[in-house]
Amino acid sequence: MRSKPGARVFMEVTLDTWTTSTTPARDAGSYTTYAGPVYKDLPTPGQCMTWSGSIDISYNSDIGLCP
């Protein structure tokens, strides 16, 4: 996410559940500030919520909430 709008660049945000999922929540396109929002149900016991995001060529991801 940018702190202020700029030129349009490719941005993408994804939420998913790990270890199994067939339906990630994803938004991608050419944006000036941010991609999203996206929504995904909470993971069930034994799963974790994962997220990933990119702006232009910068990319980051992590596994988060694990009930």
N, C-alpha and C positions, 0 to 999 in steps of 0.2 A: 504494500500500500504506500502510495506517495503522500508526502506531507502537504503538497499542494498540486493542483492540476498542471499537466505539462503536455507535451506532444503525445499523440496517440502511439502506443506501443502494444505489443502482444502481452496479455496478462492472462493468467489461469489460476483458479482455485479449485481444489478437490477435497471433499470429505468422503471417507469410506470406512468400512469396518474390516478388521483383520482378525481372524485368519480367513474367513470366507465371505465373499460378497459378489454379487453380480450386477449391482446397481449403484455405482458411485454417484454422488451429487457433484456436478461439475459445471463451471461456467468459464468460458474462454472466449477471447475476442480481442479487438483493438480498443483499448480504453485510455482515458486521460488521467484517471485517478486510481481506480481499483476494479477488480473483477468480483462478482458476487452481488449479494449474499447467496449462499447455498445452505440448504438444510438437510439433515439426515437424522433418522431416529436414533436414540441412544443404543449403544451396543448391548447385546444380551450377555449374560454371564459366560465367560470364556472367550469373549471377543474384546477387541480394543478399537477405539476410534483413531483413525489415521488422518492426517491432513498433509496437503502439499500445495505449494504455490510458486508461481514464477512471474517475474517481470522482465521482459526482454530476454536476456540470456541468463539472468540470475534465478536460481532454483533452490528451494528448501523444503524439507519434509520432516515429519516426526510421528511417532505413535504417542497418543495422549491418553485419554480417559479409558481405563480398564476396570470395569466393575467386578 
